[in-house]
Amino acid sequence: MLSTVYSAATSGIDGYIITVECNADERLPHFDLVGLPDAAVKEAKERVRTAMSNSGFTLRDLAITINLAPADVKKEGSAFDVSLLLSILVCSGVIKKGTDLSKKCFIGELSLSGELKPVNGSLCMCCAAKDAGMTELYVPVRNAEEVCVVPGINVYPVDNVRSLVRHLNGTELIEPMKYDMSLFDQNNYSDFRDFCEVKGQAKAKRALEIAAVGRHNVLLIGAPGTGKSMLAKRMPSIMPPMTFNEAIETTKIYSISAMLPKDKQLITGRPFRSPHHTMSPISLVGGGSVPKPGEISLANHGILFLDEFPEFPTNVIESLRQPIEDGQITITRATAKATYPCSFMLIAAMNPCKCGYFGHPSGKCSCKKGDVRKYISKISGPMLDRFEIQVEMEPLTADQLTAPTSAEESSAVIRERVLEAIAFSNARIKKVSDGEYGSVTELTNEQALAFADMDEAATKFMKNAYEKMGLSARGFDRMVRLSRTIADMDRSDKVKTLHVAEALQLRSLDKKFWYEN
């Protein structure tokens, strides 16, 4: 007898359907599993045998051959256990004849007792099942809350093999789990610290507000204790809330990485990742013999904060260049290839020299001029070119340090201005592009330049700055985008000279620290 059951697997954060074909004949008993299974999949045979026995089902003496299609793609992990067992139960007649399984997908690992254990990447598999036209997904109970957020597919939480068989035979039905969209909190800022806790640094706060509107990369330079890390860690509190699609994409990354918090169905707050400077390139961009997401993907739709930036190994820093431009990273290995999204905002903080006090008013820098140059040069020109905003943090005065916290703007006040500027920007983009684009972040470099709408004086000013400052083509494009963001914050349909001037001022530190030192 031949049976067909459907399961799913993952490649990167994308899932795809696996067809489990089982053929059982009255011949010399054997159990063969084909279709490029890895060791974990091959071991499923013993889990299936024992789980069936402990669930009260007898594995008859049959010649069993199971094929996992597509057969030319390597199968990894334990998510196929349930589908393997069901395919045998169908052939054995335990599942009623005529039961339609064509629109049902089964994922889950089996314990020896017949209970279903959770698997990584279940959200990715659920999205794949829905896209493939499946209407029902059967998952372990501990995965059900995670995957029921996907609309358009019924999710059934399964506790053990016996309850699954009873449900499929229609004797004791399992209730599908539904996601209450009212639980999707778009104002989830309780986990983030407030900007009002940072005293002074008005220029830096203004720069970060601009960055939050246009999602620009920021480099903070200053002596120790000037508040670089404090500001960066509070950045998520002024960013716009995640959309549902952004939350789904980011949650898929955490699902495949087995990092989804147990008390959360969705990642609704923008991620903030702050890895230590001793990390390796693979830890940052992802990889391994079986490719896994790195820190840049875990920061998707959020912030990647790299403190003590020059202390990171040069190859780690340089590995950021392509992902910043592409918004995704493709990892290729001999046996696998995976693509992960990494649309993040990069915030880097650094001291201006090894001792940290170059240019400090106290004059206590102990570094020689060559040492300062050597330290600064760890950040290459191409990498520096990718920071639209470069801010020098000024030392705080005694009056600023002793001022009450109430004198500073809260994150809620700043965030309100950010949301208003983004709403203006998106409305303007829809108007000038005839509604083809929803936001400035969807524009290519050419489109951003075409839709910037700079007036004649601003265009002339920008051209002069390009020639005198020696900007690269990338730098020119990023200055146009930054000028446009500042104009949006000013509710101006056109980019004016004062907007370009502020953008150039926020870009000028490379001259002071990199090329004059």
MOVENPE-V871099 format. One record per residue. N is the residue number from 0. RES is the residue in three letters. OMEGA is omega in radians with two decimals (999 if undefined). Layout:
# MOVENPE-V871099
((N | RES | OMEGA) (N | RES | OMEGA))
This chain:
# MOVENPE-V871099
((0 | MET | -3.13) (1 | LEU | 3.08) (2 | SER | 3.13) (3 | THR | 3.11) (4 | VAL | -3.06) (5 | TYR | 3.04) (6 | SER | -3.12) (7 | ALA | 3.09) (8 | ALA | -3.11) (9 | THR | 2.99) (10 | SER | -2.94) (11 | GLY | 3.04) (12 | ILE | 3.11) (13 | ASP | 3.09) (14 | GLY | 3.04) (15 | TYR | -3.04) (16 | ILE | 3.03) (17 | ILE | 3.09) (18 | THR | -3.14) (19 | VAL | -3.13) (20 | GLU | -3.11) (21 | CYS | 3.04) (22 | ASN | -3.12) (23 | ALA | -3.12) (24 | ASP | 3.04) (25 | GLU | 3.11) (26 | ARG | 3.11) (27 | LEU | -3.02) (28 | PRO | 2.99) (29 | HIS | -3.12) (30 | PHE | -3.13) (31 | ASP | 3.13) (32 | LEU | -3.09) (33 | VAL | -3.13) (34 | GLY | 3.14) (35 | LEU | 3.07) (36 | PRO | 3.03) (37 | ASP | -3.06) (38 | ALA | -3.13) (39 | ALA | 3.13) (40 | VAL | 3.13) (41 | LYS | 3.13) (42 | GLU | 3.14) (43 | ALA | -3.14) (44 | LYS | -3.12) (45 | GLU | 3.09) (46 | ARG | -3.14) (47 | VAL | 3.14) (48 | ARG | -3.05) (49 | THR | 3.13) (50 | ALA | 3.10) (51 | MET | -3.11) (52 | SER | -3.11) (53 | ASN | 3.07) (54 | SER | 3.10) (55 | GLY | 3.14) (56 | PHE | -3.11) (57 | THR | 3.07) (58 | LEU | -3.10) (59 | ARG | 3.12) (60 | ASP | -3.10) (61 | LEU | 2.99) (62 | ALA | -3.02) (63 | ILE | 3.03) (64 | THR | 3.14) (65 | ILE | 3.11) (66 | ASN | 3.07) (67 | LEU | -3.10) (68 | ALA | 0.08) (69 | PRO | -2.99) (70 | ALA | -3.10) (71 | ASP | 3.13) (72 | VAL | -3.09) (73 | LYS | 3.14) (74 | LYS | -3.09) (75 | GLU | 3.02) (76 | GLY | -3.04) (77 | SER | -3.06) (78 | ALA | -3.10) (79 | PHE | -3.02) (80 | ASP | -3.06) (81 | VAL | -3.14) (82 | SER | 3.08) (83 | LEU | -3.13) (84 | LEU | -3.12) (85 | LEU | -3.14) (86 | SER | 3.10) (87 | ILE | 3.13) (88 | LEU | 3.09) (89 | VAL | 3.13) (90 | CYS | -3.11) (91 | SER | 3.13) (92 | GLY | 3.11) (93 | VAL | 3.02) (94 | ILE | -3.06) (95 | LYS | 3.11) (96 | LYS | -3.13) (97 | GLY | 3.10) (98 | THR | -3.09) (99 | ASP | 3.12) (100 | LEU | -3.00) (101 | SER | -3.13) (102 | LYS | -3.11) (103 | LYS | 3.13) (104 | CYS | -3.05) (105 | PHE | 3.06) (106 | ILE | 3.11) (107 | GLY | 3.07) (108 | GLU | 3.13) (109 | LEU | 2.91) (110 | SER | -3.12) (111 | LEU | 3.13) (112 | SER | -3.11) (113 | GLY | 3.07) (114 | GLU | -3.14) (115 | LEU | 3.11) (116 | LYS | -3.11) (117 | PRO | 3.12) (118 | VAL | 3.10) (119 | ASN | 3.06) (120 | GLY | -3.09) (121 | SER | 3.11) (122 | LEU | 3.09) (123 | CYS | 3.14) (124 | MET | 3.11) (125 | CYS | 3.11) (126 | CYS | 3.11) (127 | ALA | 3.12) (128 | ALA | 3.11) (129 | LYS | -3.13) (130 | ASP | 3.14) (131 | ALA | 3.10) (132 | GLY | 3.09) (133 | MET | -3.14) (134 | THR | -3.11) (135 | GLU | 3.11) (136 | LEU | -3.14) (137 | TYR | -3.04) (138 | VAL | 3.02) (139 | PRO | -3.08) (140 | VAL | -3.07) (141 | ARG | 3.04) (142 | ASN | -2.97) (143 | ALA | -3.13) (144 | GLU | -3.13) (145 | GLU | -2.99) (146 | VAL | -3.10) (147 | CYS | 3.12) (148 | VAL | -3.12) (149 | VAL | -3.13) (150 | PRO | 3.03) (151 | GLY | 3.10) (152 | ILE | 3.13) (153 | ASN | -3.11) (154 | VAL | -3.12) (155 | TYR | 3.09) (156 | PRO | -3.06) (157 | VAL | -3.12) (158 | ASP | -3.10) (159 | ASN | -3.08) (160 | VAL | -3.10) (161 | ARG | -3.14) (162 | SER | 3.11) (163 | LEU | 3.13) (164 | VAL | 3.12) (165 | ARG | 3.13) (166 | HIS | -3.11) (167 | LEU | 3.11) (168 | ASN | 3.05) (169 | GLY | -3.11) (170 | THR | 3.13) (171 | GLU | -2.98) (172 | LEU | 3.06) (173 | ILE | 3.13) (174 | GLU | 3.09) (175 | PRO | 3.14) (176 | MET | -3.14) (177 | LYS | 3.09) (178 | TYR | 3.12) (179 | ASP | -3.08) (180 | MET | 3.11) (181 | SER | 3.10) (182 | LEU | 3.14) (183 | PHE | -3.05) (184 | ASP | 3.13) (185 | GLN | 3.13) (186 | ASN | -3.07) (187 | ASN | -3.12) (188 | TYR | -3.05) (189 | SER | -3.09) (190 | ASP | -3.03) (191 | PHE | 3.09) (192 | ARG | -3.01) (193 | ASP | 3.14) (194 | PHE | -3.10) (195 | CYS | 3.12) (196 | GLU | 3.13) (197 | VAL | -3.08) (198 | LYS | 3.12) (199 | GLY | 3.09) (200 | GLN | -3.13) (201 | ALA | -3.13) (202 | LYS | 3.14) (203 | ALA | 3.12) (204 | LYS | 3.08) (205 | ARG | -3.14) (206 | ALA | 3.14) (207 | LEU | 3.05) (208 | GLU | 3.07) (209 | ILE | 3.14) (210 | ALA | -3.14) (211 | ALA | 3.14) (212 | VAL | -3.05) (213 | GLY | -3.11) (214 | ARG | -3.14) (215 | HIS | 3.08) (216 | ASN | -3.02) (217 | VAL | 3.02) (218 | LEU | 3.14) (219 | LEU | -3.13) (220 | ILE | 3.11) (221 | GLY | -3.14) (222 | ALA | 3.10) (223 | PRO | 3.07) (224 | GLY | -3.14) (225 | THR | 3.04) (226 | GLY | -3.11) (227 | LYS | -3.12) (228 | SER | 3.13) (229 | MET | -3.14) (230 | LEU | -3.11) (231 | ALA | -3.10) (232 | LYS | 3.11) (233 | ARG | -3.10) (234 | MET | -3.14) (235 | PRO | -3.08) (236 | SER | 3.13) (237 | ILE | 3.14) (238 | MET | 3.14) (239 | PRO | 3.12) (240 | PRO | 3.13) (241 | MET | 3.00) (242 | THR | -3.13) (243 | PHE | 3.14) (244 | ASN | 3.08) (245 | GLU | 3.14) (246 | ALA | 3.12) (247 | ILE | -3.10) (248 | GLU | -3.13) (249 | THR | 3.12) (250 | THR | 3.10) (251 | LYS | 3.12) (252 | ILE | 3.14) (253 | TYR | 3.10) (254 | SER | -3.11) (255 | ILE | -3.14) (256 | SER | -3.09) (257 | ALA | -3.11) (258 | MET | 3.14) (259 | LEU | 3.13) (260 | PRO | -3.07) (261 | LYS | -3.09) (262 | ASP | -3.11) (263 | LYS | 3.02) (264 | GLN | -3.12) (265 | LEU | 2.96) (266 | ILE | -3.08) (267 | THR | 3.07) (268 | GLY | -3.11) (269 | ARG | -3.10) (270 | PRO | 3.03) (271 | PHE | -3.11) (272 | ARG | -3.11) (273 | SER | -3.10) (274 | PRO | 3.13) (275 | HIS | -3.05) (276 | HIS | 3.08) (277 | THR | -3.07) (278 | MET | 3.10) (279 | SER | 3.09) (280 | PRO | 3.14) (281 | ILE | 3.10) (282 | SER | -3.09) (283 | LEU | -3.02) (284 | VAL | -3.11) (285 | GLY | 3.12) (286 | GLY | -3.04) (287 | GLY | 3.13) (288 | SER | 2.93) (289 | VAL | -3.00) (290 | PRO | 3.08) (291 | LYS | 3.14) (292 | PRO | 3.08) (293 | GLY | -3.09) (294 | GLU | -3.11) (295 | ILE | 3.09) (296 | SER | 3.07) (297 | LEU | 3.08) (298 | ALA | -3.09) (299 | ASN | -3.09) (300 | HIS | 3.10) (301 | GLY | -3.02) (302 | ILE | 2.96) (303 | LEU | -3.11) (304 | PHE | 3.13) (305 | LEU | -3.14) (306 | ASP | -3.07) (307 | GLU | -2.97) (308 | PHE | -3.11) (309 | PRO | -3.14) (310 | GLU | 3.07) (311 | PHE | 3.08) (312 | PRO | -3.08) (313 | THR | -3.12) (314 | ASN | 3.06) (315 | VAL | 3.14) (316 | ILE | -3.08) (317 | GLU | 3.13) (318 | SER | 3.13) (319 | LEU | -2.94) (320 | ARG | -3.11) (321 | GLN | 3.12) (322 | PRO | 3.11) (323 | ILE | -3.12) (324 | GLU | -2.98) (325 | ASP | -3.08) (326 | GLY | 3.06) (327 | GLN | -3.13) (328 | ILE | 3.09) (329 | THR | -3.12) (330 | ILE | -3.11) (331 | THR | 3.06) (332 | ARG | -3.09) (333 | ALA | -3.06) (334 | THR | -3.06) (335 | ALA | 3.07) (336 | LYS | -3.08) (337 | ALA | 3.09) (338 | THR | -3.14) (339 | TYR | 3.06) (340 | PRO | 3.11) (341 | CYS | 3.11) (342 | SER | -3.04) (343 | PHE | 2.98) (344 | MET | -3.13) (345 | LEU | 3.00) (346 | ILE | 3.13) (347 | ALA | 3.11) (348 | ALA | -3.10) (349 | MET | 2.97) (350 | ASN | -3.12) (351 | PRO | 3.10) (352 | CYS | -3.07) (353 | LYS | 3.14) (354 | CYS | 3.04) (355 | GLY | -2.99) (356 | TYR | 3.07) (357 | PHE | -3.14) (358 | GLY | -3.14) (359 | HIS | -3.12) (360 | PRO | -3.12) (361 | SER | 3.14) (362 | GLY | -3.07) (363 | LYS | 3.08) (364 | CYS | -3.11) (365 | SER | -3.07) (366 | CYS | 3.01) (367 | LYS | -3.09) (368 | LYS | 3.12) (369 | GLY | 3.12) (370 | ASP | 3.11) (371 | VAL | 3.13) (372 | ARG | -3.13) (373 | LYS | -3.12) (374 | TYR | -3.11) (375 | ILE | -3.05) (376 | SER | 3.03) (377 | LYS | 3.06) (378 | ILE | -3.05) (379 | SER | 3.10) (380 | GLY | 3.12) (381 | PRO | 3.11) (382 | MET | 3.12) (383 | LEU | -3.12) (384 | ASP | -3.08) (385 | ARG | 3.05) (386 | PHE | 3.10) (387 | GLU | -3.06) (388 | ILE | 3.10) (389 | GLN | -3.01) (390 | VAL | 3.02) (391 | GLU | -3.12) (392 | MET | -3.11) (393 | GLU | 3.06) (394 | PRO | -3.13) (395 | LEU | 3.06) (396 | THR | 3.12) (397 | ALA | 3.13) (398 | ASP | 3.13) (399 | GLN | -3.12) (400 | LEU | -3.10) (401 | THR | 3.13) (402 | ALA | 3.14) (403 | PRO | 3.13) (404 | THR | -3.10) (405 | SER | -3.14) (406 | ALA | -3.11) (407 | GLU | 3.10) (408 | GLU | 3.11) (409 | SER | 3.10) (410 | SER | -3.12) (411 | ALA | 3.14) (412 | VAL | 3.13) (413 | ILE | -3.11) (414 | ARG | 3.12) (415 | GLU | 3.09) (416 | ARG | 3.12) (417 | VAL | -3.12) (418 | LEU | 3.11) (419 | GLU | 3.12) (420 | ALA | 3.12) (421 | ILE | 3.11) (422 | ALA | 3.09) (423 | PHE | -3.13) (424 | SER | -3.12) (425 | ASN | 3.11) (426 | ALA | 3.13) (427 | ARG | 3.14) (428 | ILE | 3.13) (429 | LYS | -3.10) (430 | LYS | -3.07) (431 | VAL | 3.14) (432 | SER | -3.14) (433 | ASP | 3.06) (434 | GLY | -3.08) (435 | GLU | -3.11) (436 | TYR | -3.11) (437 | GLY | -3.09) (438 | SER | -3.11) (439 | VAL | -3.13) (440 | THR | 3.14) (441 | GLU | -3.03) (442 | LEU | 2.98) (443 | THR | 3.14) (444 | ASN | -3.13) (445 | GLU | -3.13) (446 | GLN | 3.12) (447 | ALA | 3.12) (448 | LEU | -3.11) (449 | ALA | -3.08) (450 | PHE | -3.11) (451 | ALA | 3.09) (452 | ASP | 3.10) (453 | MET | 3.09) (454 | ASP | -3.00) (455 | GLU | -3.12) (456 | ALA | 3.14) (457 | ALA | 3.12) (458 | THR | 3.13) (459 | LYS | -3.14) (460 | PHE | -3.13) (461 | MET | 3.12) (462 | LYS | 3.12) (463 | ASN | 3.14) (464 | ALA | 3.13) (465 | TYR | -3.11) (466 | GLU | -3.07) (467 | LYS | -3.10) (468 | MET | 3.14) (469 | GLY | -3.13) (470 | LEU | 3.00) (471 | SER | 3.09) (472 | ALA | 3.09) (473 | ARG | 3.13) (474 | GLY | 3.10) (475 | PHE | 3.14) (476 | ASP | -3.12) (477 | ARG | 3.07) (478 | MET | 3.07) (479 | VAL | 3.13) (480 | ARG | -3.13) (481 | LEU | 3.09) (482 | SER | 3.14) (483 | ARG | 3.10) (484 | THR | 3.14) (485 | ILE | 3.09) (486 | ALA | 3.10) (487 | ASP | 3.09) (488 | MET | 3.12) (489 | ASP | -3.11) (490 | ARG | -3.11) (491 | SER | 3.11) (492 | ASP | -3.14) (493 | LYS | 3.04) (494 | VAL | -3.10) (495 | LYS | -3.07) (496 | THR | -3.11) (497 | LEU | 3.11) (498 | HIS | 3.10) (499 | VAL | -3.13) (500 | ALA | 3.12) (501 | GLU | 3.12) (502 | ALA | -3.14) (503 | LEU | 3.11) (504 | GLN | 3.13) (505 | LEU | -3.08) (506 | ARG | -2.88) (507 | SER | -3.06) (508 | LEU | 3.12) (509 | ASP | 3.10) (510 | LYS | -3.08) (511 | LYS | -2.99) (512 | PHE | -3.03) (513 | TRP | -2.97) (514 | TYR | 3.08) (515 | GLU | -3.06) (516 | ASN | 999))
